[in-house]
Each structure stands twice: as structure tokens, then as C-alpha cells.
Amino acid sequence: YNVTYVGRQKVDQVETYVFDVAPKKIEKKHRYFDGRIWVDEKDHQIVVTDGKSVPDDLRRGHEDLSLPFITFRQQIDGKYWFPVWTHGEGWLNFAGGNGQMSEDVHMNELVTYTNYKRFGSSVTLLFNGKKLKGPGRTGQGSGQSQPQKPQ
């Protein structure tokens, strides 16, 4: 990405750095973000993104179009910033099929994110059908591993 420092701005009660970002190049079958981001000065976490996914595929019958959107994040767990809502609104132009006229469609979407929970799991690792007794151990020998010198 090309990243350009724009300045500083307060978002709600958060002091942020503001950057414009754009893809350096666009490759087929990949989507990229093109827009502006606000980054918390203290935690260096993204607070706001405002832009759109690019490129739009405008080929008749293959349209893959995206709305401009803005996403706000909040510090959820005292450390990391997670999205709390995204709003997208705009006009998408779809080419008509079978000789039909193209159609402009107004879209307005709002997504809210709630009830974040810390992920946790239990895992049993098997190696050659045997349960591992610890990190990198195969359950054979004393269960103690010693670092080996390179030869």
C-alpha cells in the first residue's frame, strides 16, 4: 500500500493519526482497501476506516461492486480495537443483460457488531497415533527435552 500521513485528529475522545491508504498495484482476483484510516496514538490500533474495496468489476454479467463504507472500532477488551458498526451507502450501477438498460441501485446498509467473547479451546495432539505429552514431545522417553547443539 501507499500510505500518506495526513495529520492528527480527535475521534470522540481518542487522539488519532490520520493516513490515506491506496494499493500500490491491483492484481486480478484480489480486493484491496482504498481510503482513509485513523489510528489511535497510544495503542497504534485502527479506530476508523473510511473508503471502499477496489477494484469494482464492471463487466456485464460479472459485476462485483462495493459501496463506500465507514467502520468504527472500540477498545473492547482493554487492549484491542474491534469493529462496533459499519455503514455503507451509495449507488451501484449494474449493466443490463439481454439488451436491457443498465440499472442504478441505491444501497444503504448498516452492520452492528456485538457480544464479543474471548475465544478458547481444548486441543489433543496426536503424532503417529500417540498423544503428545507437551510441546514438541512424542510421549516417548522421560518427557524432558534438552536443546540439541547444531552439528
N, C-alpha and C positions, 0 to 999 in steps of 0.2 A: 504494500500500500504506500501511496504518497501521503504523508502526514504533515500538515501545516499547522503550526501553533498560531492561534487566533488571539488569545488573551486569557483574562481571568473573568469569572462571573459568579455571582452568588445564585444558587438554585435552592429555593426555600431557605433553609438556614445553613446550607452547605457551600463552602468556598470551593470553587472548581477551576481547573484548567480547561480551556476550550480548544478543540482541534478539528480541522476539516480533514476528512479522510476520503481517498478515492483509490480504486485499484490501479496499480501500475500498468497491468495489462489484463485483458479479458480472454479467457480460454473457453473453447467450446465445452458445453455441458457442465459449466461451473457458474455459480451465482456468487455475487460479491456485494458488499455494502458500499454505498456511496452517500456521504452526508457529513454530519457533524456529531461529535461526541463531547460530553462533559465528564471530566474525571475528577474525583474527589482529591483535593490537595493533600489530605492527610493519609488516606488509605490507598491512594492510587487505584481506586476501583471505579468502573464506569457507573455514572449516575444517570445519564440521559443519552439516548441515541435518537437522532432525528435525520431521516434520509429515506433511502429506498434500496431494494435489491435490484441489481443490474446484472446482465442486460435483459431487457424485455425481448421476448421472441415474438416478432410481429408477422411471421409468415402465416398466410391464410391457412386455417385448419390446424395450426400448431401453436396458436397464441399461448404464451406463458407470460402473463403480465402481472406486475405487482404494484400495489398502492404505495405512495409515500406514507411513512408511518413515524410515530414518535413513541418511544418506550421510556418509562420512568422506572427507576430501581430504588429500593430502600435497603438499608442495612437491617437484615432480618435476624441474624444470629450473633450480633455484636462484632462480627468480623467481615463477612462477605455481603455483597450487594446483590439482591435478586430482583427480577422484574416484578412490579406490582400491577402495572397496566400498560397496555399498548393500544394506541388509537391510530387507525388508518382511514384516510378519506381521499377520494378523488374520482376522476373519470377514467375508465378503461375503454379503449377503442378496439372492438373485435371486428375483424374483416368478415363480410357476409359470405356465406357459402352458396354454391349453386346459382351464381349470378345475382344474389341478393345484395342489397346495400349494406355498407358497414354499419355497425351499431355501437353507439356510445352508451356505456352503462355506468351510472353513478353508484359507487360503493361507499359504505360507511360502516366500519367495524370497530368494535371495542372489545378487547380481551382483558379480563382481570385475572390475576394470579393470587391464590390464597392458600392457606393451610400448609405452608412449607413445613416439612418434617425432616429431621436428620435421617439419612439412610443408614441402615445397619444390616448385617447378615452374618450367618454362620456358614463356614465352609469346611468340608473334609476333602483333603487332597489325597489322591491315590497315585502311586507310581508303580508300574508293573504289577498292579493288583494289590499292592500293600499300602496301608495307611502311613502317611508321613507323620513323624513324631515332632517335627519342628521345622523351622525354615531351612530348606536345602538338605534335610536329612531323610534317609530312606527307611528308617526304623531298624537298621542293622547296626551292629556294634554297640558301643556304650551309650550312644545318644549324644556324645560330646564330639564336637568337630573342632579341629585345630587348623589354623591357617597354614597353607602349604606355601613353601618358598618356590618361586618360579625356577625352572631348570633350564 
